[in-house]
Amino acid sequence: MYTVETEKTRGLRQMLGRAGKVVITSHVHPDGDAVGSTTAMLSYLTEGLGIEAFAVFPDEVPDYLRFIVPERLSGRIGWGVKAAASALRGAGLLIALDFNDLSRTEALKDRFLAFRGPRVLIDHHVGPDTVSFDLVFSETEISSTCELLYWILTAASGSESLPAACKDALLTGMTTDTNNFANSVFPSTLEMASGLLRAGVDRDRILENLYQKGRENRLRLLGHLLSERLIVTPEGAAITIFREEDRKRFGILEGETEGFVNMPLSIGKVRISGFFKEEDGILRVSLRSKKPLSARELAVRAFHGGGHEQAAGGKILVPEDIPTMDAAGDYLIGIFKEYLQ
């Protein structure tokens, strides 16, 4: 069982008691852990404590994750600069979830930095920005922000007091960030899952929504990428480049390539997998590695990024790093060859 510092939970309760109105946010391109932790906190505040609260994302929640948000809470979730400005008006507290630095909110960063009230950070990534926040819950040896939030909320109020939507969202976010218990699993992770199952969370429904309701186009894209785009190097790197032409050909929606980076790790000789997604003139980078290789080290060294030891991300800039998108293949082969020598 993960133990949360009593002084910090006391401080959070005091902040919530004085806030009046709370704004919750997470990072750009929200994944399951971001949407799960944000929805869980929103449910806890509004349904559990009766506090006025709103959640704001830098951009829209992907379609495949919208099942996490119950209809009764959907009106309290928005995205973009206008939604952030409206939500922050009259707010007394900002809670940031699942990122270590406000730069991860991109267009919303300046709004949050200008916010005059206290800020709370709850996150599991390396290197939290402690300067910009008044209270920081940071733990890297934990599966997900959803798991960390579970222990914080149960320490503050007891697990029996968590609303149903809060518990559902917490288990969903932890499930996605561990790739359904395939990585980043600690004893506390299994204890959290057991506690939520005992509390009545329907895990079968969560798994059905996450993994059994995808579109046909997504599976066809995966086949195309594995047969036409996947490069496996002699050193043990798997490189998959998802181009804009692929997105248009298969009609791919935001979030539908989630999890693709994990697929090549099923190949015995592959030690690290990189998924490179063309988007807005750059390549978004997702990295996954097998122990003891560090995906984070490579992300920091070569891709303007960071993250966890076995799960990290970053970006490749055009033309700063490569002259054109067509040069990405050779560039990446060289990067991985040097790193794996």
C-alpha positions in Angstrom: 0.0 0.0 0.0 1.3 3.4 -1.0 1.3 5.9 1.9 0.6 9.6 1.3 2.1 12.2 3.6 -0.5 13.3 6.1 0.7 16.9 6.0 0.1 17.1 2.3 -3.4 15.6 2.4 -4.2 18.0 5.2 -3.0 20.9 3.0 -5.1 19.7 0.1 -8.2 19.5 2.2 -7.6 23.0 3.5 -7.1 24.4 -0.1 -10.3 22.7 -1.2 -12.2 24.1 1.8 -11.1 27.7 0.8 -11.3 27.4 -2.9 -15.0 27.9 -3.6 -14.4 26.9 -7.3 -11.8 24.6 -8.6 -10.3 24.2 -12.1 -8.7 20.9 -13.1 -6.4 20.4 -16.1 -4.1 17.9 -17.8 -1.7 17.7 -20.7 -2.1 18.2 -24.5 -3.3 15.2 -26.4 -4.9 13.6 -23.3 -4.5 9.9 -22.9 -6.3 7.5 -20.6 -4.4 8.5 -17.5 -5.0 12.2 -18.2 -8.7 11.8 -18.9 -9.1 9.2 -16.1 -7.4 11.3 -13.4 -9.2 14.5 -14.4 -12.6 12.9 -14.6 -12.0 11.2 -11.2 -11.0 14.4 -9.6 -14.0 16.2 -11.1 -16.4 13.5 -9.9 -14.8 13.5 -6.4 -15.1 17.3 -6.0 -18.6 17.8 -7.5 -20.3 14.5 -6.5 -18.3 13.6 -3.4 -17.7 17.0 -1.8 -20.2 19.2 -3.4 -17.6 21.7 -4.6 -18.0 23.6 -7.9 -15.4 22.4 -10.3 -14.6 22.4 -14.0 -12.1 20.5 -16.1 -10.2 22.0 -19.0 -8.0 20.3 -21.5 -5.7 21.9 -24.1 -7.6 20.0 -26.8 -10.5 17.6 -27.2 -10.8 14.3 -25.4 -10.4 11.4 -28.0 -13.6 9.6 -28.9 -12.3 6.3 -27.6 -12.0 7.7 -24.1 -15.3 9.6 -23.9 -17.0 6.7 -22.2 -15.0 7.6 -19.0 -17.0 10.8 -18.7 -20.6 10.2 -17.6 -23.2 12.4 -19.2 -24.0 14.3 -16.0 -20.4 15.5 -15.9 -19.9 16.3 -19.6 -21.1 19.9 -19.2 -18.3 20.5 -16.8 -15.5 19.6 -19.2 -14.2 21.8 -21.9 -11.1 22.4 -24.1 -9.1 25.3 -25.5 -8.2 28.8 -24.5 -11.8 30.1 -24.3 -12.9 27.3 -22.1 -9.9 27.8 -19.8 -10.6 31.6 -19.5 -14.2 31.0 -18.6 -13.4 28.2 -16.1 -10.7 30.2 -14.4 -12.9 33.3 -13.9 -13.7 33.3 -10.1 -11.8 30.1 -9.4 -9.9 29.7 -6.1 -7.7 26.7 -6.9 -6.0 25.0 -9.9 -5.3 21.3 -9.9 -2.9 20.0 -12.5 -2.8 16.2 -13.3 -0.5 13.9 -15.2 2.2 16.2 -16.3 5.4 17.6 -14.7 5.5 21.1 -16.2 2.9 23.6 -17.3 4.5 23.7 -20.8 2.7 20.4 -21.3 -0.6 22.4 -21.5 0.9 24.3 -24.5 -1.7 27.0 -25.5 -3.1 27.1 -21.9 0.2 27.6 -20.2 0.1 31.4 -20.0 -3.5 31.4 -18.6 -2.4 29.0 -15.8 0.7 31.0 -15.0 -1.3 34.2 -14.7 -3.8 32.5 -12.3 -3.4 34.2 -9.0 -4.7 31.4 -6.8 -2.9 28.4 -5.4 -1.9 25.6 -7.7 -1.6 21.8 -6.9 0.3 19.3 -9.0 -0.4 15.6 -8.9 1.9 13.5 -11.2 4.1 10.5 -11.6 6.7 11.8 -14.1 10.3 12.5 -13.4 11.4 16.1 -12.7 8.2 18.0 -11.4 8.2 21.8 -11.6 8.0 22.5 -7.9 8.4 26.3 -8.4 5.1 26.9 -10.2 3.0 25.0 -7.7 2.1 25.6 -4.1 1.5 21.9 -3.3 3.1 19.0 -5.2 2.3 15.3 -5.0 5.0 13.6 -7.1 5.8 9.9 -7.1 7.7 8.1 -9.9 7.6 4.6 -8.4 3.9 4.2 -9.1 2.0 3.0 -12.2 0.1 6.1 -13.1 -1.3 9.4 -12.0 -4.7 7.6 -11.5 -3.0 5.3 -9.0 -1.4 8.2 -7.1 -4.7 10.1 -7.1 -6.5 7.0 -5.7 -4.1 6.8 -2.7 -4.5 10.6 -2.2 -8.2 10.5 -2.2 -8.6 7.4 -0.1 -6.2 9.0 2.5 -8.2 12.2 2.5 -11.7 10.7 2.5 -11.6 6.9 2.6 -12.2 4.7 -0.4 -15.8 4.0 0.6 -16.7 7.7 0.0 -15.5 7.9 -3.6 -18.3 8.4 -6.1 -18.9 5.6 -8.7 -17.7 7.7 -11.6 -14.5 8.5 -9.7 -13.7 4.9 -9.1 -14.5 3.9 -12.7 -12.2 6.6 -14.1 -9.3 5.7 -11.7 -9.3 2.1 -12.8 -9.6 3.0 -16.5 -6.6 5.4 -16.3 -4.4 3.0 -14.5 -5.3 0.2 -17.0 -4.3 2.3 -20.0 -1.0 3.5 -18.4 0.1 0.0 -17.5 -1.0 -1.3 -20.9 -3.5 -3.5 -19.1 -1.0 -4.6 -16.4 1.8 -5.3 -18.9 4.2 -2.7 -17.6 4.9 -0.3 -14.7 3.0 -2.5 -12.2 3.9 -2.3 -8.5 2.4 -4.1 -5.5 0.4 -0.9 -4.7 -1.0 -1.1 -8.3 -2.6 -4.5 -7.6 -3.8 -3.4 -4.2 -5.5 -0.4 -5.9 -7.1 -2.6 -8.5 -8.3 -5.1 -5.8 -9.8 -2.2 -3.7 -11.7 -0.8 -6.7 -13.0 -4.3 -7.7 -14.2 -4.9 -4.2 -15.9 -1.5 -4.3 -17.9 -2.7 -7.3 -16.1 -1.3 -10.3 -17.1 -3.2 -13.5 -13.7 -4.0 -15.0 -15.2 -6.0 -17.9 -17.1 -2.9 -19.0 -13.9 -0.8 -18.9 -12.0 -3.4 -21.0 -14.8 -3.7 -23.5 -14.8 0.1 -24.1 -11.0 0.3 -24.2 -10.2 -2.7 -26.4 -13.3 -4.1 -28.1 -15.0 -1.1 -29.6 -12.4 0.2 -32.1 -13.1 1.0 -35.7 -12.2 -1.3 -38.6 -10.0 1.4 -40.0 -7.8 1.3 -37.0 -7.0 -2.4 -37.4 -6.4 -2.0 -41.1 -4.0 0.9 -40.4 -2.1 -1.3 -37.9 -1.7 -4.0 -40.6 -0.5 -1.4 -43.0 2.1 0.0 -40.6 3.4 -3.4 -39.6 3.8 -4.5 -43.2 4.9 -1.3 -44.9 6.3 1.1 -42.3 8.0 -1.0 -39.6 11.8 -1.1 -39.7 13.6 -3.5 -37.4 17.3 -2.8 -37.1 20.1 -5.3 -36.5 20.8 -3.6 -33.1 17.3 -4.4 -31.9 15.3 -1.2 -32.5 11.8 -1.1 -34.0 10.9 2.1 -35.9 7.4 2.8 -37.1 6.7 6.1 -38.9 3.1 7.2 -39.3 2.8 9.7 -42.0 0.0 12.2 -42.8 -0.8 10.3 -45.9 -1.5 7.2 -43.8 -3.9 9.2 -41.6 -5.8 10.5 -44.6 -5.9 7.1 -46.4 -7.4 5.3 -43.4 -9.4 8.2 -42.0 -7.7 7.9 -38.6 -9.0 9.9 -35.6 -7.2 11.4 -32.7 -6.1 8.7 -30.3 -6.6 5.7 -32.6 -2.9 5.0 -32.8 -2.7 4.7 -29.0 -0.8 1.5 -28.0 0.7 0.9 -31.5 4.2 1.6 -30.1 4.0 -1.5 -27.9 3.3 -4.0 -30.7 6.9 -4.5 -31.9 8.1 -5.3 -28.4 6.6 -8.8 -29.0 9.6 -9.5 -31.3 12.2 -11.2 -29.2 15.2 -9.3 -30.5 13.6 -5.8 -30.3 14.9 -3.9 -27.2 13.3 -0.6 -27.9 10.3 0.5 -30.0 9.7 4.0 -31.4 6.4 5.2 -32.9 6.8 8.4 -34.9 3.7 10.3 -35.8 3.6 13.2 -38.3 1.6 16.0 -36.9 1.5 19.8 -37.5 4.9 19.8 -39.2 6.7 17.7 -36.6 7.1 14.1 -35.7 5.6 13.2 -32.3 7.7 10.5 -30.6 6.6 7.6 -28.4 9.2 5.2 -27.0 8.9 1.9 -25.2 11.8 -0.2 -24.0 12.6 -3.5 -22.4 14.6 -3.4 -19.1 17.3 -2.4 -18.5 17.3 -0.1 -21.5 16.1 3.4 -20.8 13.6 5.0 -23.1 13.8 8.1 -21.1 17.5 8.6 -21.6 17.0 8.4 -25.4 14.1 10.8 -25.3 16.1 13.3 -23.4 19.2 12.8 -25.6 17.7 12.8 -29.1 14.1 13.9 -29.1 13.6 17.0 -26.9 11.6 14.9 -24.5 11.5 12.8 -21.3 9.3 10.5 -19.4 9.7 7.2 -17.6 12.5 4.7 -17.8 10.6 2.3 -20.1 8.0 4.7 -21.5 8.9 8.1 -22.8 8.2 10.6 -25.5 9.4 13.7 -27.4 9.4 15.2 -30.8 11.5 15.6 -34.0 11.6 19.1 -35.4 11.6 20.0 -39.1 13.9 21.5 -40.4 15.9 21.8 -37.1 16.5 18.1 -36.7 15.7 16.8 -40.2 15.4 18.8 -43.4 12.2 17.1 -44.5 9.8 14.3 -43.3 11.2 12.0 -46.0 14.6 12.1 -44.2 13.2 10.6 -41.0 13.9 7.0 -41.7 17.6 7.3 -42.3 17.9 9.8 -39.4 16.2 7.5 -37.0 18.2 4.4 -38.0 21.3 6.4 -37.2 20.0 7.6 -33.9 19.1 4.1 -32.7 22.3 2.5 -34.0 24.4 5.0 -32.0 22.3 4.5 -28.9 22.3 0.7 -28.9 26.0 0.2 -29.7 
